[in-house]
Amino acid sequence: MFSHVMLGCSDRERSKKFYDATLGALGHKPGQDFGKSDWWMTREGALGVGQPLNGEPCSVGNGSTIGFRAESPEQVDAWHAAGLANGGKSCEDPPGIRDAGFGKMYLAYLRDPDGNKLCGFYRIPADK
């Protein structure tokens, strides 16, 4: 459905370190420098991070969350730990299983160094 997500940041070097660590924990390669922004690209989509092109300060979307798919609960935990070790802050409930009525999920939430809300997400198979 989505081709890409672009996030503003106030410090590209700090943001690249954070996203290289968290996305690396999910098996993704380090971001690539594309001049005014860094990009992490997969066949399913891409994430870009850079300072706003209009010169205004970046801001956080209140109510916005970007979810990153993981292959296991352990990978979600590794993503969360990498984020905490690289300037992120835990938010919401601690990492764990949630039942949303349409199936169980293992989730963890972080705020990146600029305050953007992120989620590590693993859908637990129905037979477990």
N, C-alpha and C positions, 0 to 999 in steps of 0.2 A: 504494500500500500504506500509506504513512504520511500522516497528516494534518498533523502538525507535530513539531518537535523543540524542546525548551526546554533552554537552557543556563544554569547559574548563573554569576554574575560577581561580582567584588568592587568594581568601579567601572563603573557604567553608562555614564558619559560616555566613558571610555576604550574600553569595549567597543563602544559605538555608532560611534565614530570608526573602529575597526578593521573592523567588519562593514559599515559604509557603504562603506568603501574596497574591501574584498575582494569584496563582493557587487556593488558598482558596476562593478568590472572585469568581472564576468560579465553585465552589462546590467540589473541590478536597481535599483529605486528605493531611496532612503534609507529606513531603518527608521522606523516610526511609534511615537510615545510612547503607550502604553496605560496610563499611570498607574504601575504598579509594574514594568513591563517594556517593552522595545522589540521591535517585530515587523517582519519582512520577509516579505511575503506574495506568493505567486504562485498561479496556478491549480492547480499541482501540489502545493503544500504551503506550510508557513510555518515560519520560524525565530524563536523568541523568546529574548531574553536579558534576564536580570534577577537581582537579588539574591535569594537563597533566601527564600521567604516565612516559613519557620520561624525566621528570625533566626540560624541557624547559618552558619558560613563556607561558601562554595562549595567544591567539591572536584572533582577530575578523575576520570572513569571510566577506570580502568586497563584497557586493551584496547579502549576505545571509540574509534571514528573516525566522523566525519560527512563524507560526500562531497558535493561540489558539482559538478554537471554543467556542463561548458563546451562551447562550439561548435567549438573548435579548440585545437591545442597552444599557439598564440600567446595565446589567451585564458587558458589555464591559467598560462602564464608571467606574464601581466599580473596575474592573481589572486595569484600567489605574490609578485610584486614589491610589490603594494599591501599585502599582509600584512606583509612585512618592513619596509616604510616606515611602518607604523602600529602598531608594537609587537609584531608576531608574531615567532616564531623558526622557522627551518627545522628540519625533523627528517626522519628516514629518509634515503633516498638523494637525491641532487640530482634536480631535475625531469628527467623523461625517459621513454622508452618502456620498458614492462614487458610481458613475454609470460607470461601466467598459464596458458597451455595451452588457453584457450578464446577466445583472441583478444588482439590487441595493444591496449594502453592507453597513453595519455600521462598521467602522474601527477605531482603535486607535493604535498608534505606540509608543513604548518605547525602550530605550536602557537599558539593565540590568546593574548592577554595574561594570561589566567588559567590557561593550560596545557592547554586542551581541544585534542585532536588533530583536525585537519581535512585533507581531501584535495581538491585540484582534479583533476577527472576528465574525460578525453575518450577515448571509445572510437574507435579507428582502424578505419575501414571495412575489411572483409575483402579488398576488391579493391586495397588499397594496401600 
